[in-house]
Amino acid sequence: MEFFEKRDGDKVTYTIKGRIDTNMAPVLAEGLHLVDVKELVFDLKDVDYVFSAGLRVFLQAQKIINANHGTMKIINVQESVRELFALVGFDGIMDIE
């Protein structure tokens, strides 16, 4: 897994490539810099697998952004990952495109 950060003021976009599995989820979590972020975007175009540890990363990011009174969006979600997000109810609490 690789991820890239792009900042534009208080907006941050993380483009993630690869699998977000048990080994990589902590790396992603530690690499997120969300202090003073008002708009957070995760681009998952190149992600075809998210394990439960990865789900926790997204949930924790959502909580931080909510505390910042900001917004979080997950974009370019592949069908297999979209189905997982729906199964665990993320589609009801997160903006997933």
N, C-alpha and C positions, 0 to 999 in steps of 0.2 A: 504494500500500500504506500502511496505517496499522497501528499496534499500540499497545496499551494495557497498562500494567503495574499489577497489583494485588498488594500485599504484605500478608502476614499472618504476622508473625514471620519464621521462616526458610523460609516457603513463598512462592513467587512464581508468579503466573499471567500469561502474556502472551496476550492476545486479539489475533489478527492478522486484518486484513481486506484483501482484494485479492490481487494476484499477487506472489509472491516470485520476482522475476526477477533478471537480472544487475545491474540498476541499484539495486534495492531491497534485495537481500541484504546488501550492506555497511552500509546504513543500519540494518537490523535487528541485525546483528552488533554494531555500535557502541552500539546502544541497550540491549543486554542487560547487566544488572547482576547478576552471579552470585556475587559475593563472599559467603561465609557462607550461601549458599542450600543447603538440605538437600532441599527438595521443589520441583521445577520442573514447571510444567504449561504446555504450549502448546495453546491452543484455536484450531483451524483451521476452525471452522464456516464462515467466510466466505472461505476460501482455495480457489480452484479451479485454481491453477497454481503449481508449484514448479519452478524451473529448477535446474541443477546447483549454482550458487552458493548457492542456498537450502538444498540438501541439506548442503553443507559447514557452514552455520550450525548446523543441527541436530546434526550429528556433533560439531562442536566443543563445543556446549553439553553434549552427553552426556558427553564426555571431562572437562569441568570438573566436572560434577555427580558423576561417578564418583570423581574426585579428592577431592571434598568428602564422600565416603561418603554421598551422597544418592540420590534417585530422580528420574527424569524421565519424564513421561507426555505423549503427544500425543493430544489428544482431539478428537472431533467431526470426524474426517477424512472429506472427501468421497471418493467412489469413485475418481475420476480420480487424486487424490493418493495414496490408499491403494494403487492399482495401481503407481504409481511407487515408493513406499516398498518394496513387495514385490519389484519388479523389481531394485532395487539392494541388497536384503537387509536393509533397516532393520527389517523386521518380526521379524527374528531377534535383533536387538541392542537394540531399543528397545520400550518399552511403548506400543503404538499402539492406540487404541480408536476 
